[in-house]
Amino acid sequence: MKSYRFSIFMSILALGLGVSITNIRNHTFFNRTPQIFRGLFAMAALTLALGTSPGAALGQAAPSATAMKIGIIGSGNIGSTVGTLWVKAGHQVLFSSRHPENLKQLIDGLGPLARAGSVREALAFSDVVFIGVPYGAYPQLGKDYAREFAGKIVLDAGNAVLARDGEIAKEARENGIGITSAKYLAGARIVRAFNTLNYRRVASNANRPEGRIAIPIAGDDQEALQAASRLVRDAGFDPVIIGSLERAKHFAQGAPLYGQEITAQEMQQRLKTLQ
């Protein structure tokens, strides 16, 4: 690792000064533009000291050994926002759409960890799926991709809106949105998450300097809850496990924990009043 960093150090100096590495090693460049040299030396020394790779120096994320593969179904406002945060955290993300070619600008801006594809490709690619489509699409989505959803960890960010989604919104209100999602995405390991804030608030509150805000989550599968908790943290928030899918009703649209920009401690205190 040290020799690798030293090679980066030497290459930066050579590139900045317009000389060969051989000349640097022979010290023949010391008589040239000493002020430029001092500036470049400081930058290179900082790079070496911090252990920054060339990709990181350019602001490009690199997948870590524990990076997840995430498929985004519904790459609109919330899907593109949360997916972008995960790419910046070093995860590999496939943004899906009925028209993947329309995602070119998004993908090009995120670099090599992002790609575009179809819904089926997102499901095949991913360890975890994030759903950000209108809730009225859930029955058809579950029917069309029943085999792919079986056993898949799914982060469900949908809200059932009566004016938009019709009868399924009534069902979600009567039976609970977590239970309703589990019905239509049968076999999936569902965790309700990222449904309480609109995409603008998610973008502006990620890694908030004055303290992270809480994202409530709920699910029946412990492994899925662990994966969701990690992804909430990687997006720049603190997860608060509310309980089972049945308890997702506490942060459904219009419920007491919906739309709250509060810390995890504050949310846990409010949750006690709902027990």
TORZA-724427 format. One record per residue (C-alpha): residue in three letters; chain; x, y, z. Coordinates in steps of 0.25 Angstrom, whole numbers, plus 5000, padded with zeros to 4 digits. Example, Ala and Ser with C-alpha at 12.3 -4.5 7.8 and 13.67 -1.06 7.14 Angstrom:
TORZA-724427
<r seke="ALA" vexvex="A" px="5049" py="4982" pz="5031"/>
<r seke="SER" vexvex="A" px="5055" py="4996" pz="5029"/>
***
This chain:
TORZA-724427
<r seke="MET" vexvex="A" px="5000" py="5000" pz="5000"/>
<r seke="LYS" vexvex="A" px="5011" py="5010" pz="5003"/>
<r seke="SER" vexvex="A" px="5018" py="5007" pz="4990"/>
<r seke="TYR" vexvex="A" px="5005" py="5009" pz="4983"/>
<r seke="ARG" vexvex="A" px="5003" py="5023" pz="4990"/>
<r seke="PHE" vexvex="A" px="5017" py="5027" pz="4987"/>
<r seke="SER" vexvex="A" px="5015" py="5024" pz="4972"/>
<r seke="ILE" vexvex="A" px="5002" py="5033" pz="4973"/>
<r seke="PHE" vexvex="A" px="5011" py="5044" pz="4979"/>
<r seke="MET" vexvex="A" px="5022" py="5043" pz="4968"/>
<r seke="SER" vexvex="A" px="5011" py="5043" pz="4957"/>
<r seke="ILE" vexvex="A" px="5004" py="5055" pz="4962"/>
<r seke="LEU" vexvex="A" px="5017" py="5063" pz="4963"/>
<r seke="ALA" vexvex="A" px="5021" py="5058" pz="4949"/>
<r seke="LEU" vexvex="A" px="5008" py="5062" pz="4943"/>
<r seke="GLY" vexvex="A" px="5007" py="5076" pz="4949"/>
<r seke="LEU" vexvex="A" px="5021" py="5080" pz="4946"/>
<r seke="GLY" vexvex="A" px="5022" py="5074" pz="4932"/>
<r seke="VAL" vexvex="A" px="5034" py="5066" pz="4934"/>
<r seke="SER" vexvex="A" px="5037" py="5051" pz="4934"/>
<r seke="ILE" vexvex="A" px="5037" py="5043" pz="4947"/>
<r seke="THR" vexvex="A" px="5052" py="5040" pz="4944"/>
<r seke="ASN" vexvex="A" px="5055" py="5054" pz="4944"/>
<r seke="ILE" vexvex="A" px="5048" py="5055" pz="4958"/>
<r seke="ARG" vexvex="A" px="5056" py="5044" pz="4963"/>
<r seke="ASN" vexvex="A" px="5069" py="5050" pz="4958"/>
<r seke="HIS" vexvex="A" px="5065" py="5063" pz="4964"/>
<r seke="THR" vexvex="A" px="5067" py="5071" pz="4951"/>
<r seke="PHE" vexvex="A" px="5054" py="5078" pz="4953"/>
<r seke="PHE" vexvex="A" px="5058" py="5085" pz="4966"/>
<r seke="ASN" vexvex="A" px="5063" py="5097" pz="4959"/>
<r seke="ARG" vexvex="A" px="5050" py="5099" pz="4951"/>
<r seke="THR" vexvex="A" px="5038" py="5108" pz="4956"/>
<r seke="PRO" vexvex="A" px="5041" py="5106" pz="4971"/>
<r seke="GLN" vexvex="A" px="5027" py="5112" pz="4975"/>
<r seke="ILE" vexvex="A" px="5019" py="5103" pz="4966"/>
<r seke="PHE" vexvex="A" px="5027" py="5091" pz="4972"/>
<r seke="ARG" vexvex="A" px="5024" py="5095" pz="4986"/>
<r seke="GLY" vexvex="A" px="5009" py="5096" pz="4983"/>
<r seke="LEU" vexvex="A" px="5009" py="5083" pz="4976"/>
<r seke="PHE" vexvex="A" px="5017" py="5076" pz="4987"/>
<r seke="ALA" vexvex="A" px="5007" py="5081" pz="4997"/>
<r seke="MET" vexvex="A" px="4996" py="5075" pz="4990"/>
<r seke="ALA" vexvex="A" px="5003" py="5062" pz="4987"/>
<r seke="ALA" vexvex="A" px="5007" py="5061" pz="5002"/>
<r seke="LEU" vexvex="A" px="4993" py="5063" pz="5006"/>
<r seke="THR" vexvex="A" px="4988" py="5052" pz="4996"/>
<r seke="LEU" vexvex="A" px="4999" py="5043" pz="5002"/>
<r seke="ALA" vexvex="A" px="4996" py="5046" pz="5016"/>
<r seke="LEU" vexvex="A" px="4981" py="5043" pz="5015"/>
<r seke="GLY" vexvex="A" px="4983" py="5031" pz="5006"/>
<r seke="THR" vexvex="A" px="4973" py="5036" pz="4996"/>
<r seke="SER" vexvex="A" px="4972" py="5028" pz="4983"/>
<r seke="PRO" vexvex="A" px="4972" py="5035" pz="4970"/>
<r seke="GLY" vexvex="A" px="4957" py="5032" pz="4968"/>
<r seke="ALA" vexvex="A" px="4954" py="5038" pz="4982"/>
<r seke="ALA" vexvex="A" px="4962" py="5050" pz="4978"/>
<r seke="LEU" vexvex="A" px="4952" py="5052" pz="4967"/>
<r seke="GLY" vexvex="A" px="4940" py="5050" pz="4975"/>
<r seke="GLN" vexvex="A" px="4937" py="5037" pz="4970"/>
<r seke="ALA" vexvex="A" px="4931" py="5026" pz="4979"/>
<r seke="ALA" vexvex="A" px="4937" py="5012" pz="4979"/>
<r seke="PRO" vexvex="A" px="4930" py="4999" pz="4984"/>
<r seke="SER" vexvex="A" px="4934" py="4994" pz="4997"/>
<r seke="ALA" vexvex="A" px="4936" py="4980" pz="5001"/>
<r seke="THR" vexvex="A" px="4922" py="4980" pz="5007"/>
<r seke="ALA" vexvex="A" px="4915" py="4988" pz="4997"/>
<r seke="MET" vexvex="A" px="4901" py="4984" pz="4993"/>
<r seke="LYS" vexvex="A" px="4895" py="4983" pz="4980"/>
<r seke="ILE" vexvex="A" px="4882" py="4991" pz="4980"/>
<r seke="GLY" vexvex="A" px="4871" py="4991" pz="4970"/>
<r seke="ILE" vexvex="A" px="4862" py="5003" pz="4969"/>
<r seke="ILE" vexvex="A" px="4848" py="5001" pz="4963"/>
<r seke="GLY" vexvex="A" px="4842" py="5014" pz="4960"/>
<r seke="SER" vexvex="A" px="4854" py="5024" pz="4957"/>
<r seke="GLY" vexvex="A" px="4846" py="5037" pz="4959"/>
<r seke="ASN" vexvex="A" px="4847" py="5047" pz="4970"/>
<r seke="ILE" vexvex="A" px="4849" py="5038" pz="4982"/>
<r seke="GLY" vexvex="A" px="4855" py="5026" pz="4975"/>
<r seke="SER" vexvex="A" px="4866" py="5035" pz="4968"/>
<r seke="THR" vexvex="A" px="4868" py="5043" pz="4981"/>
<r seke="VAL" vexvex="A" px="4871" py="5031" pz="4990"/>
<r seke="GLY" vexvex="A" px="4878" py="5023" pz="4980"/>
<r seke="THR" vexvex="A" px="4887" py="5035" pz="4978"/>
<r seke="LEU" vexvex="A" px="4891" py="5035" pz="4993"/>
<r seke="TRP" vexvex="A" px="4894" py="5020" pz="4992"/>
<r seke="VAL" vexvex="A" px="4903" py="5022" pz="4980"/>
<r seke="LYS" vexvex="A" px="4910" py="5033" pz="4988"/>
<r seke="ALA" vexvex="A" px="4912" py="5023" pz="5000"/>
<r seke="GLY" vexvex="A" px="4919" py="5013" pz="4990"/>
<r seke="HIS" vexvex="A" px="4907" py="5003" pz="4987"/>
<r seke="GLN" vexvex="A" px="4904" py="4998" pz="4973"/>
<r seke="VAL" vexvex="A" px="4891" py="5003" pz="4968"/>
<r seke="LEU" vexvex="A" px="4882" py="4999" pz="4956"/>
<r seke="PHE" vexvex="A" px="4872" py="5009" pz="4953"/>
<r seke="SER" vexvex="A" px="4860" py="5003" pz="4946"/>
<r seke="SER" vexvex="A" px="4849" py="5009" pz="4937"/>
<r seke="ARG" vexvex="A" px="4840" py="5005" pz="4926"/>
<r seke="HIS" vexvex="A" px="4849" py="5014" pz="4917"/>
<r seke="PRO" vexvex="A" px="4863" py="5012" pz="4923"/>
<r seke="GLU" vexvex="A" px="4869" py="5021" pz="4912"/>
<r seke="ASN" vexvex="A" px="4862" py="5033" pz="4919"/>
<r seke="LEU" vexvex="A" px="4871" py="5031" pz="4931"/>
<r seke="LYS" vexvex="A" px="4884" py="5034" pz="4923"/>
<r seke="GLN" vexvex="A" px="4886" py="5048" pz="4930"/>
<r seke="LEU" vexvex="A" px="4884" py="5042" pz="4944"/>
<r seke="ILE" vexvex="A" px="4894" py="5031" pz="4941"/>
<r seke="ASP" vexvex="A" px="4904" py="5039" pz="4934"/>
<r seke="GLY" vexvex="A" px="4905" py="5048" pz="4946"/>
<r seke="LEU" vexvex="A" px="4907" py="5037" pz="4956"/>
<r seke="GLY" vexvex="A" px="4918" py="5030" pz="4950"/>
<r seke="PRO" vexvex="A" px="4922" py="5015" pz="4949"/>
<r seke="LEU" vexvex="A" px="4914" py="5010" pz="4961"/>
<r seke="ALA" vexvex="A" px="4901" py="5014" pz="4955"/>
<r seke="ARG" vexvex="A" px="4894" py="5007" pz="4943"/>
<r seke="ALA" vexvex="A" px="4880" py="5007" pz="4936"/>
<r seke="GLY" vexvex="A" px="4872" py="4995" pz="4932"/>
<r seke="SER" vexvex="A" px="4858" py="4989" pz="4933"/>
<r seke="VAL" vexvex="A" px="4850" py="4985" pz="4945"/>
<r seke="ARG" vexvex="A" px="4853" py="4970" pz="4942"/>
<r seke="GLU" vexvex="A" px="4868" py="4974" pz="4941"/>
<r seke="ALA" vexvex="A" px="4867" py="4982" pz="4954"/>
<r seke="LEU" vexvex="A" px="4861" py="4970" pz="4962"/>
<r seke="ALA" vexvex="A" px="4872" py="4960" pz="4956"/>
<r seke="PHE" vexvex="A" px="4883" py="4969" pz="4959"/>
<r seke="SER" vexvex="A" px="4880" py="4973" pz="4973"/>
<r seke="ASP" vexvex="A" px="4882" py="4968" pz="4987"/>
<r seke="VAL" vexvex="A" px="4872" py="4979" pz="4992"/>
<r seke="VAL" vexvex="A" px="4860" py="4985" pz="4984"/>
<r seke="PHE" vexvex="A" px="4855" py="4999" pz="4987"/>
<r seke="ILE" vexvex="A" px="4841" py="5002" pz="4982"/>
<r seke="GLY" vexvex="A" px="4837" py="5016" pz="4979"/>
<r seke="VAL" vexvex="A" px="4825" py="5015" pz="4969"/>
<r seke="PRO" vexvex="A" px="4810" py="5019" pz="4971"/>
<r seke="TYR" vexvex="A" px="4804" py="5010" pz="4981"/>
<r seke="GLY" vexvex="A" px="4793" py="5006" pz="4971"/>
<r seke="ALA" vexvex="A" px="4803" py="4999" pz="4962"/>
<r seke="TYR" vexvex="A" px="4806" py="4989" pz="4973"/>
<r seke="PRO" vexvex="A" px="4796" py="4978" pz="4969"/>
<r seke="GLN" vexvex="A" px="4801" py="4978" pz="4955"/>
<r seke="LEU" vexvex="A" px="4816" py="4979" pz="4959"/>
<r seke="GLY" vexvex="A" px="4814" py="4967" pz="4969"/>
<r seke="LYS" vexvex="A" px="4807" py="4959" pz="4958"/>
<r seke="ASP" vexvex="A" px="4817" py="4962" pz="4947"/>
<r seke="TYR" vexvex="A" px="4829" py="4959" pz="4955"/>
<r seke="ALA" vexvex="A" px="4824" py="4949" pz="4965"/>
<r seke="ARG" vexvex="A" px="4836" py="4939" pz="4963"/>
<r seke="GLU" vexvex="A" px="4846" py="4950" pz="4965"/>
<r seke="PHE" vexvex="A" px="4840" py="4956" pz="4977"/>
<r seke="ALA" vexvex="A" px="4840" py="4943" pz="4985"/>
<r seke="GLY" vexvex="A" px="4850" py="4943" pz="4996"/>
<r seke="LYS" vexvex="A" px="4855" py="4957" pz="4992"/>
<r seke="ILE" vexvex="A" px="4858" py="4968" pz="5002"/>
<r seke="VAL" vexvex="A" px="4849" py="4980" pz="4998"/>
<r seke="LEU" vexvex="A" px="4849" py="4994" pz="5004"/>
<r seke="ASP" vexvex="A" px="4835" py="4999" pz="5001"/>
<r seke="ALA" vexvex="A" px="4834" py="5014" pz="5001"/>
<r seke="GLY" vexvex="A" px="4820" py="5015" pz="4995"/>
<r seke="ASN" vexvex="A" px="4809" py="5023" pz="5000"/>
<r seke="ALA" vexvex="A" px="4794" py="5019" pz="4997"/>
<r seke="VAL" vexvex="A" px="4787" py="5032" pz="4992"/>
<r seke="LEU" vexvex="A" px="4772" py="5031" pz="4991"/>
<r seke="ALA" vexvex="A" px="4771" py="5042" pz="4979"/>
<r seke="ARG" vexvex="A" px="4782" py="5035" pz="4971"/>
<r seke="ASP" vexvex="A" px="4782" py="5020" pz="4975"/>
<r seke="GLY" vexvex="A" px="4767" py="5017" pz="4977"/>
<r seke="GLU" vexvex="A" px="4762" py="5005" pz="4984"/>
<r seke="ILE" vexvex="A" px="4775" py="5000" pz="4988"/>
<r seke="ALA" vexvex="A" px="4777" py="5012" pz="4996"/>
<r seke="LYS" vexvex="A" px="4764" py="5009" pz="5004"/>
<r seke="GLU" vexvex="A" px="4769" py="4995" pz="5006"/>
<r seke="ALA" vexvex="A" px="4782" py="5000" pz="5012"/>
<r seke="ARG" vexvex="A" px="4775" py="5009" pz="5021"/>
<r seke="GLU" vexvex="A" px="4766" py="4998" pz="5026"/>
<r seke="ASN" vexvex="A" px="4776" py="4987" pz="5027"/>
<r seke="GLY" vexvex="A" px="4789" py="4995" pz="5029"/>
<r seke="ILE" vexvex="A" px="4799" py="4998" pz="5018"/>
<r seke="GLY" vexvex="A" px="4809" py="4988" pz="5023"/>
<r seke="ILE" vexvex="A" px="4800" py="4977" pz="5022"/>
<r seke="THR" vexvex="A" px="4794" py="4982" pz="5009"/>
<r seke="SER" vexvex="A" px="4808" py="4982" pz="5002"/>
<r seke="ALA" vexvex="A" px="4811" py="4968" pz="5007"/>
<r seke="LYS" vexvex="A" px="4798" py="4963" pz="5001"/>
<r seke="TYR" vexvex="A" px="4802" py="4969" pz="4987"/>
<r seke="LEU" vexvex="A" px="4817" py="4966" pz="4987"/>
<r seke="ALA" vexvex="A" px="4815" py="4952" pz="4992"/>
<r seke="GLY" vexvex="A" px="4827" py="4945" pz="4997"/>
<r seke="ALA" vexvex="A" px="4836" py="4958" pz="4998"/>
<r seke="ARG" vexvex="A" px="4843" py="4961" pz="5011"/>
<r seke="ILE" vexvex="A" px="4837" py="4975" pz="5012"/>
<r seke="VAL" vexvex="A" px="4842" py="4986" pz="5020"/>
<r seke="ARG" vexvex="A" px="4834" py="4999" pz="5020"/>
<r seke="ALA" vexvex="A" px="4844" py="5011" pz="5019"/>
<r seke="PHE" vexvex="A" px="4846" py="5025" pz="5013"/>
<r seke="ASN" vexvex="A" px="4831" py="5028" pz="5012"/>
<r seke="THR" vexvex="A" px="4830" py="5039" pz="5022"/>
<r seke="LEU" vexvex="A" px="4837" py="5050" pz="5015"/>
<r seke="ASN" vexvex="A" px="4837" py="5055" pz="5001"/>
<r seke="TYR" vexvex="A" px="4849" py="5055" pz="4992"/>
<r seke="ARG" vexvex="A" px="4853" py="5069" pz="4994"/>
<r seke="ARG" vexvex="A" px="4853" py="5067" pz="5009"/>
<r seke="VAL" vexvex="A" px="4861" py="5054" pz="5008"/>
<r seke="ALA" vexvex="A" px="4871" py="5061" pz="4999"/>
<r seke="SER" vexvex="A" px="4873" py="5073" pz="5009"/>
<r seke="ASN" vexvex="A" px="4873" py="5065" pz="5022"/>
<r seke="ALA" vexvex="A" px="4883" py="5054" pz="5018"/>
<r seke="ASN" vexvex="A" px="4895" py="5055" pz="5027"/>
<r seke="ARG" vexvex="A" px="4889" py="5067" pz="5034"/>
<r seke="PRO" vexvex="A" px="4901" py="5074" pz="5041"/>
<r seke="GLU" vexvex="A" px="4893" py="5078" pz="5053"/>
<r seke="GLY" vexvex="A" px="4889" py="5063" pz="5055"/>
<r seke="ARG" vexvex="A" px="4883" py="5052" pz="5047"/>
<r seke="ILE" vexvex="A" px="4868" py="5051" pz="5046"/>
<r seke="ALA" vexvex="A" px="4861" py="5038" pz="5048"/>
<r seke="ILE" vexvex="A" px="4855" py="5029" pz="5037"/>
<r seke="PRO" vexvex="A" px="4844" py="5020" pz="5043"/>
<r seke="ILE" vexvex="A" px="4844" py="5005" pz="5038"/>
<r seke="ALA" vexvex="A" px="4836" py="4993" pz="5040"/>
<r seke="GLY" vexvex="A" px="4836" py="4979" pz="5036"/>
<r seke="ASP" vexvex="A" px="4835" py="4964" pz="5040"/>
<r seke="ASP" vexvex="A" px="4848" py="4959" pz="5035"/>
<r seke="GLN" vexvex="A" px="4860" py="4961" pz="5044"/>
<r seke="GLU" vexvex="A" px="4870" py="4960" pz="5033"/>
<r seke="ALA" vexvex="A" px="4863" py="4970" pz="5024"/>
<r seke="LEU" vexvex="A" px="4862" py="4979" pz="5036"/>
<r seke="GLN" vexvex="A" px="4877" py="4979" pz="5038"/>
<r seke="ALA" vexvex="A" px="4879" py="4981" pz="5023"/>
<r seke="ALA" vexvex="A" px="4869" py="4993" pz="5023"/>
<r seke="SER" vexvex="A" px="4875" py="4999" pz="5035"/>
<r seke="ARG" vexvex="A" px="4889" py="4999" pz="5029"/>
<r seke="LEU" vexvex="A" px="4884" py="5005" pz="5016"/>
<r seke="VAL" vexvex="A" px="4876" py="5016" pz="5024"/>
<r seke="ARG" vexvex="A" px="4890" py="5020" pz="5031"/>
<r seke="ASP" vexvex="A" px="4897" py="5019" pz="5018"/>
<r seke="ALA" vexvex="A" px="4887" py="5029" pz="5012"/>
<r seke="GLY" vexvex="A" px="4890" py="5039" pz="5024"/>
<r seke="PHE" vexvex="A" px="4879" py="5036" pz="5034"/>
<r seke="ASP" vexvex="A" px="4877" py="5028" pz="5047"/>
<r seke="PRO" vexvex="A" px="4867" py="5016" pz="5046"/>
<r seke="VAL" vexvex="A" px="4857" py="5014" pz="5057"/>
<r seke="ILE" vexvex="A" px="4850" py="5001" pz="5056"/>
<r seke="ILE" vexvex="A" px="4836" py="5003" pz="5060"/>
<r seke="GLY" vexvex="A" px="4832" py="4988" pz="5060"/>
<r seke="SER" vexvex="A" px="4825" py="4978" pz="5050"/>
<r seke="LEU" vexvex="A" px="4819" py="4981" pz="5037"/>
<r seke="GLU" vexvex="A" px="4805" py="4983" pz="5045"/>
<r seke="ARG" vexvex="A" px="4812" py="4994" pz="5052"/>
<r seke="ALA" vexvex="A" px="4815" py="5002" pz="5040"/>
<r seke="LYS" vexvex="A" px="4802" py="5008" pz="5041"/>
<r seke="HIS" vexvex="A" px="4808" py="5018" pz="5051"/>
<r seke="PHE" vexvex="A" px="4816" py="5025" pz="5040"/>
<r seke="ALA" vexvex="A" px="4807" py="5023" pz="5029"/>
<r seke="GLN" vexvex="A" px="4802" py="5036" pz="5022"/>
<r seke="GLY" vexvex="A" px="4794" py="5044" pz="5032"/>
<r seke="ALA" vexvex="A" px="4799" py="5036" pz="5044"/>
<r seke="PRO" vexvex="A" px="4806" py="5042" pz="5056"/>
<r seke="LEU" vexvex="A" px="4820" py="5038" pz="5052"/>
<r seke="TYR" vexvex="A" px="4818" py="5043" pz="5037"/>
<r seke="GLY" vexvex="A" px="4826" py="5055" pz="5032"/>
<r seke="GLN" vexvex="A" px="4834" py="5057" pz="5045"/>
<r seke="GLU" vexvex="A" px="4848" py="5063" pz="5044"/>
<r seke="ILE" vexvex="A" px="4853" py="5058" pz="5058"/>
<r seke="THR" vexvex="A" px="4864" py="5051" pz="5063"/>
<r seke="ALA" vexvex="A" px="4864" py="5036" pz="5066"/>
<r seke="GLN" vexvex="A" px="4863" py="5038" pz="5081"/>
<r seke="GLU" vexvex="A" px="4851" py="5048" pz="5079"/>
<r seke="MET" vexvex="A" px="4844" py="5038" pz="5070"/>
<r seke="GLN" vexvex="A" px="4846" py="5027" pz="5081"/>
<r seke="GLN" vexvex="A" px="4840" py="5035" pz="5091"/>
<r seke="ARG" vexvex="A" px="4828" py="5038" pz="5082"/>
<r seke="LEU" vexvex="A" px="4827" py="5023" pz="5079"/>
<r seke="LYS" vexvex="A" px="4825" py="5020" pz="5094"/>
<r seke="THR" vexvex="A" px="4812" py="5028" pz="5094"/>
<r seke="LEU" vexvex="A" px="4807" py="5019" pz="5083"/>
<r seke="GLN" vexvex="A" px="4809" py="5006" pz="5090"/>
***
